Amino acid sequence: MANTAYFVTGAEASFVLTGEEAGRRFEAMEELVPAGTQVPVRNHADRDALYFIEDGFLEFMVNGASGFVGAGTMLRVPAGLVHAFRNTGWADVHVFSRTLLPAEADQRGAIRFVAAA
């Protein structure tokens, strides 16, 4: 298990498994997003990303669309799409994320993000 933690604009991200530990197939992270914190815009050009919201609510933005997601929600962001999320609530939110090669994601089927109207 990796022991490296990063602080990204107030959020803390810790590797559960690094790419090296997972044979360069994927990497897994846990992120703590404190209330009022936004995680900067990201773009994983060569990898799909899966996000699982463990608790709380986040506003999630994907390619200009946004919507709220809550505990128990899993969403997939395909490779190359610009995305970010923020905690607009009063409590910290825990997010588990995994980046994986697009070929592996295609075999698992699509998990789609649907923006709120």
MARKOLPA-888776 format. One line per 5 residues: for each residue x, y, z of N, C-alpha, C, O. Coordinates in Angstrom, 2 decimals. Example, Ala and Ser with C-alpha at 12.3 -4.5 7.8 and 13.67 -1.06 7.14 Angstrom:
<recs>
13.19,-5.69,7.80,12.30,-4.50,7.80,13.20,-3.30,7.80,14.24,-3.32,8.46  12.85,-2.25,7.08,13.67,-1.06,7.14,12.90,0.03,7.87,13.41,1.14,8.04
</recs>
This chain:
<recs>
0.85,-1.18,0.00,0.00,0.00,0.00,0.89,1.24,0.00,1.87,1.30,0.74  0.55,2.20,-0.82,1.31,3.44,-0.91,1.06,4.31,0.31,-0.03,4.27,0.90  2.06,5.09,0.69,1.93,5.97,1.85,2.07,7.43,1.48,2.30,8.27,2.36  1.95,7.77,0.23,2.12,9.14,-0.22,0.79,9.87,-0.19,-0.21,9.35,-0.69  0.77,11.07,0.39,-0.44,11.90,0.41,-0.12,13.22,-0.25,0.99,13.74,-0.12
-1.08,13.77,-0.97,-0.93,15.05,-1.65,-2.07,15.96,-1.21,-3.18,15.49,-0.95  -1.80,17.25,-1.12,-2.85,18.21,-0.83,-3.07,19.04,-2.08,-2.17,19.73,-2.54  -4.29,18.97,-2.63,-4.63,19.65,-3.86,-5.71,20.67,-3.54,-6.87,20.31,-3.35  -5.34,21.94,-3.47,-6.28,23.01,-3.18,-7.16,22.68,-1.98,-8.38,22.85,-2.02  -6.54,22.20,-0.90,-7.27,21.92,0.32,-7.77,20.50,0.45,-8.11,20.08,1.55
-7.82,19.74,-0.65,-8.23,18.33,-0.59,-6.99,17.47,-0.38,-5.90,17.81,-0.85  -7.16,16.36,0.31,-6.05,15.44,0.53,-6.29,14.18,-0.28,-7.35,13.56,-0.18  -5.30,13.79,-1.07,-5.39,12.58,-1.89,-4.28,11.62,-1.49,-3.11,12.01,-1.45  -4.65,10.38,-1.19,-3.69,9.36,-0.80,-3.79,8.17,-1.74,-4.89,7.69,-2.02  -2.66,7.69,-2.22,-2.67,6.51,-3.08,-3.02,5.28,-2.27,-2.45,5.04,-1.20
-3.96,4.50,-2.77,-4.25,3.18,-2.23,-3.33,2.19,-2.93,-2.71,1.33,-2.30  -3.24,2.32,-4.26,-2.30,1.58,-5.09,-1.75,2.51,-6.15,-2.51,3.20,-6.83  -0.43,2.54,-6.29,0.17,3.32,-7.37,0.15,2.50,-8.65,-0.09,1.29,-8.63  0.40,3.16,-9.77,0.47,2.46,-11.05,1.52,1.37,-11.05,1.31,0.30,-11.62  2.65,1.64,-10.41,3.72,0.64,-10.33,3.27,-0.57,-9.53,3.53,-1.71,-9.92
2.59,-0.34,-8.41,2.13,-1.44,-7.56,1.06,-2.28,-8.26,0.91,-3.47,-7.96  0.31,-1.67,-9.17,-0.77,-2.37,-9.87,-0.33,-2.84,-11.26,-1.18,-3.12,-12.11  0.96,-2.94,-11.49,1.45,-3.42,-12.78,1.13,-2.50,-13.92,0.99,-2.95,-15.06  1.01,-1.21,-13.65,0.71,-0.17,-14.64,-0.64,-0.37,-15.33,-0.85,0.15,-16.43  -1.55,-1.13,-14.71,-2.90,-1.31,-15.27,-3.84,-0.21,-14.79,-4.73,0.21,-15.53
-3.65,0.26,-13.55,-4.51,1.28,-12.97,-3.82,1.87,-11.74,-2.77,1.38,-11.32  -4.40,2.92,-11.19,-4.01,3.41,-9.87,-5.27,3.76,-9.12,-6.28,4.14,-9.71  -5.21,3.64,-7.80,-6.39,3.89,-6.98,-6.02,4.90,-5.89,-4.94,4.84,-5.30  -6.96,5.83,-5.64,-6.73,6.88,-4.64,-7.96,7.07,-3.77,-9.08,6.79,-4.19  -7.72,7.55,-2.57,-8.79,8.02,-1.70,-8.58,9.51,-1.55,-7.46,9.97,-1.32
-9.65,10.27,-1.68,-9.57,11.72,-1.55,-10.51,12.19,-0.46,-11.66,11.75,-0.39  -10.03,13.07,0.38,-10.85,13.74,1.38,-11.06,15.15,0.88,-10.10,15.91,0.71  -12.32,15.51,0.65,-12.65,16.84,0.12,-13.38,17.61,1.22,-14.57,17.40,1.43  -12.67,18.50,1.92,-13.31,19.25,3.00,-14.41,20.18,2.48,-14.41,20.57,1.31  -15.34,20.51,3.34,-16.42,21.44,2.99,-15.83,22.71,2.40,-14.85,23.25,2.92
-16.44,23.19,1.32,-15.99,24.43,0.69,-14.78,24.30,-0.21,-14.25,25.31,-0.67  -14.32,23.08,-0.47,-13.11,22.87,-1.27,-13.48,22.41,-2.68,-14.38,21.60,-2.86  -12.76,22.95,-3.67,-12.91,22.49,-5.05,-11.62,21.84,-5.50,-10.53,22.37,-5.29  -11.76,20.68,-6.11,-10.61,20.01,-6.71,-10.45,20.58,-8.11,-11.42,20.64,-8.86  -9.24,21.01,-8.48,-9.03,21.67,-9.77,-9.43,20.81,-10.97,-9.58,19.59,-10.86
-9.60,21.47,-12.09,-9.94,20.81,-13.35,-8.86,19.77,-13.67,-7.67,20.01,-13.51  -9.33,18.60,-14.11,-8.44,17.49,-14.45,-8.78,17.02,-15.85,-9.88,17.22,-16.36  -7.80,16.38,-16.47,-8.00,15.76,-17.76,-7.04,14.59,-17.86,-5.84,14.79,-18.04  -7.55,13.38,-17.74,-6.73,12.18,-17.89,-6.79,11.79,-19.37,-7.69,11.06,-19.78  -5.84,12.28,-20.14,-5.89,12.14,-21.59,-5.89,10.68,-22.06,-6.51,10.36,-23.07
-5.20,9.80,-21.33,-5.04,8.43,-21.79,-5.74,7.40,-20.92,-5.59,6.20,-21.16  -6.49,7.83,-19.91,-7.12,6.88,-18.99,-8.53,7.32,-18.60,-8.78,8.50,-18.37  -9.42,6.37,-18.55,-10.73,6.63,-17.97,-10.58,6.74,-16.46,-9.63,6.21,-15.89  -11.50,7.42,-15.82,-11.49,7.54,-14.36,-12.84,7.12,-13.81,-13.88,7.51,-14.34  -12.82,6.34,-12.76,-14.03,5.94,-12.03,-14.00,6.63,-10.68,-12.96,6.65,-10.01
-15.12,7.20,-10.27,-15.23,7.87,-8.97,-16.38,7.24,-8.20,-17.47,7.06,-8.74  -16.13,6.92,-6.95,-17.17,6.42,-6.06,-17.28,7.37,-4.88,-16.31,7.58,-4.15  -18.46,7.95,-4.68,-18.68,8.88,-3.59,-19.04,8.05,-2.36,-20.11,7.42,-2.31  -18.16,8.04,-1.37,-18.36,7.20,-0.19,-19.35,7.80,0.79,-20.13,7.08,1.42  -19.34,9.12,0.92,-20.28,9.79,1.81,-20.43,11.25,1.40,-19.56,11.79,0.73
-21.52,11.88,1.81,-21.75,13.29,1.49,-22.21,13.52,0.07,-22.65,12.60,-0.62  -22.11,14.78,-0.37,-22.54,15.20,-1.71,-21.47,16.08,-2.33,-20.79,16.84,-1.64  -21.32,15.96,-3.65,-20.39,16.79,-4.41,-21.11,17.36,-5.62,-22.04,16.75,-6.14  -20.67,18.53,-6.06,-21.06,19.01,-7.37,-19.95,18.56,-8.31,-18.78,18.89,-8.11  -20.32,17.80,-9.34,-19.35,17.23,-10.27,-19.54,17.90,-11.62,-20.67,17.99,-12.11
-18.46,18.35,-12.23,-18.50,19.01,-13.53,-17.75,18.15,-14.56,-16.62,17.72,-14.31  -18.38,17.91,-15.71,-17.76,17.14,-16.79,-18.02,17.86,-18.10,-19.17,18.00,-18.52  -16.95,18.31,-18.75,-17.04,18.99,-20.05,-18.11,20.09,-20.07,-18.84,20.23,-21.05  -18.19,20.86,-19.01,-19.09,22.00,-18.96,-20.47,21.70,-18.38,-21.20,22.63,-18.05  -20.84,20.43,-18.23,-22.10,20.07,-17.59,-21.84,19.83,-16.12,-20.76,19.37,-15.74
-22.82,20.14,-15.27,-22.62,19.89,-13.84,-23.88,19.30,-13.23,-24.99,19.50,-13.73  -23.68,18.59,-12.14,-24.78,17.98,-11.41,-24.29,17.56,-10.04,-23.08,17.50,-9.80  -25.22,17.26,-9.16,-24.87,16.84,-7.81,-24.92,15.32,-7.71,-25.84,14.69,-8.23  -23.94,14.75,-7.05,-23.86,13.31,-6.82,-23.70,13.08,-5.32,-23.05,13.86,-4.64  -24.30,12.00,-4.82,-24.25,11.72,-3.39,-23.66,10.37,-3.08,-23.25,9.62,-3.96
-23.63,10.08,-1.78,-23.07,8.83,-1.28,-23.64,7.63,-2.03,-24.85,7.55,-2.27  -22.77,6.70,-2.38,-23.19,5.51,-3.10,-23.17,5.65,-4.61,-23.40,4.67,-5.32  -22.90,6.85,-5.11,-22.87,7.08,-6.56,-21.50,6.71,-7.12,-20.47,7.03,-6.53  -21.51,6.02,-8.25,-20.27,5.76,-8.99,-20.45,6.37,-10.36,-21.51,6.23,-10.98  -19.43,7.04,-10.85,-19.50,7.58,-12.20,-18.19,7.38,-12.92,-17.12,7.31,-12.32
-18.32,7.29,-14.23,-17.15,7.09,-15.10,-16.96,8.34,-15.93,-17.91,8.86,-16.52  -15.72,8.82,-15.97,-15.36,9.94,-16.84,-14.42,9.36,-17.90,-13.29,8.99,-17.58  -14.86,9.30,-19.16,-14.01,8.75,-20.21,-12.72,9.56,-20.40,-12.67,10.76,-20.11  -11.71,8.89,-20.89,-10.42,9.53,-21.16,-10.61,10.79,-21.99,-11.40,10.81,-22.94  -9.88,11.83,-21.64,-9.88,13.06,-22.42,-10.92,14.09,-22.05,-10.85,15.22,-22.54
-11.89,13.75,-21.19,-12.90,14.74,-20.80,-12.41,15.57,-19.60,-11.89,15.03,-18.63  -12.60,16.86,-19.70,-12.24,17.78,-18.63,-13.26,17.62,-17.51,-14.46,17.60,-17.77  -12.79,17.51,-16.26,-13.71,17.33,-15.14,-13.12,17.90,-13.85,-11.91,18.06,-13.72  -14.00,18.21,-12.92,-13.61,18.73,-11.60,-14.78,18.47,-10.66,-15.88,18.14,-11.10  -14.54,18.62,-9.36,-15.64,18.51,-8.42,-15.38,19.40,-7.22,-14.24,19.76,-6.92
-16.48,19.74,-6.52,-16.35,20.58,-5.34,-17.39,20.18,-4.30,-18.47,19.67,-4.60  -17.00,20.45,-3.07,-17.86,20.16,-1.94,-18.52,21.46,-1.52,-17.87,22.33,-0.93  -19.79,21.61,-1.81,-20.51,22.83,-1.47,-21.25,22.69,-0.13,-21.96,23.60,0.30  -21.09,21.53,0.51,-21.80,21.26,1.75,-21.03,21.69,2.99,-20.05,22.42,2.93  -21.52,21.19,4.14,-20.95,21.55,5.44,-20.07,20.47,6.02,-19.38,20.70,7.02
-20.06,19.28,5.43,-19.29,18.16,5.96,-18.27,17.68,4.93,-18.46,17.87,3.72  -17.20,17.07,5.41,-16.18,16.50,4.53,-16.78,15.36,3.70,-17.72,14.69,4.14  -16.22,15.14,2.52,-16.67,14.07,1.63,-15.47,13.18,1.30,-14.38,13.67,1.02  -15.70,11.87,1.34,-14.66,10.91,0.95,-14.99,10.36,-0.43,-16.12,9.95,-0.70  -13.98,10.35,-1.30,-14.13,9.88,-2.67,-13.06,8.84,-2.93,-11.89,9.05,-2.62
-13.45,7.71,-3.50,-12.50,6.70,-3.94,-12.44,6.82,-5.46,-13.48,6.84,-6.12  -11.24,6.90,-6.02,-11.12,7.00,-7.47,-10.13,5.97,-7.99,-9.20,5.54,-7.30  -10.35,5.60,-9.23,-9.47,4.65,-9.90,-9.34,5.08,-11.35,-10.35,5.27,-12.03  -8.13,5.23,-11.81,-7.90,5.50,-13.23,-7.51,4.18,-13.88,-6.75,3.40,-13.30  -8.03,3.93,-15.07,-7.75,2.69,-15.76,-7.63,2.93,-17.25,-8.15,3.92,-17.77
-6.97,2.03,-17.91,-6.80,2.15,-19.35,-8.16,2.10,-20.03,-9.02,1.32,-19.62  -8.39,2.91,-21.07,-9.69,2.91,-21.75,-10.13,1.53,-22.24,-11.32,1.23,-22.22  -9.21,0.69,-22.69,-9.58,-0.65,-23.17,-10.21,-1.46,-22.04,-11.17,-2.19,-22.27  -9.67,-1.33,-20.81,-10.24,-2.05,-19.67,-11.62,-1.50,-19.33,-12.52,-2.26,-19.00  -11.78,-0.20,-19.41,-13.07,0.41,-19.09,-14.13,-0.04,-20.08,-15.27,-0.29,-19.68
-13.79,-0.16,-21.36,-14.77,-0.58,-22.37,-15.29,-1.99,-22.08,-16.45,-2.28,-22.36  -14.44,-2.86,-21.52,-14.86,-4.21,-21.20,-15.83,-4.24,-20.02,-16.60,-5.19,-19.89  -15.80,-3.23,-19.17,-16.64,-3.20,-17.98,-17.99,-2.55,-18.25,-18.89,-2.65,-17.40  -18.17,-1.90,-19.37,-19.44,-1.24,-19.66,-19.40,0.20,-19.17,-18.59,0.55,-18.31  -20.26,1.01,-19.70,-20.25,2.44,-19.40,-21.02,2.74,-18.13,-22.11,2.22,-17.91
-20.46,3.59,-17.32,-21.15,4.18,-16.20,-21.23,5.65,-16.56,-20.20,6.31,-16.67  -22.40,6.18,-16.73,-22.55,7.51,-17.30,-22.93,8.55,-16.26,-23.67,8.28,-15.32  -22.42,9.73,-16.47,-22.77,10.89,-15.66,-23.89,11.62,-16.38,-23.76,11.94,-17.57  -24.97,11.88,-15.69,-26.07,12.62,-16.27,-26.22,13.92,-15.50,-26.49,13.90,-14.30  -26.05,15.02,-16.17,-26.14,16.33,-15.52,-27.58,16.66,-15.17,-28.51,16.33,-15.90
-27.74,17.31,-14.03,-29.08,17.75,-13.62,-29.55,18.87,-14.51,-28.75,19.70,-14.94  -30.82,18.90,-14.79,-31.37,19.96,-15.66,-31.47,21.27,-14.92,-31.91,22.27,-15.50
</recs>
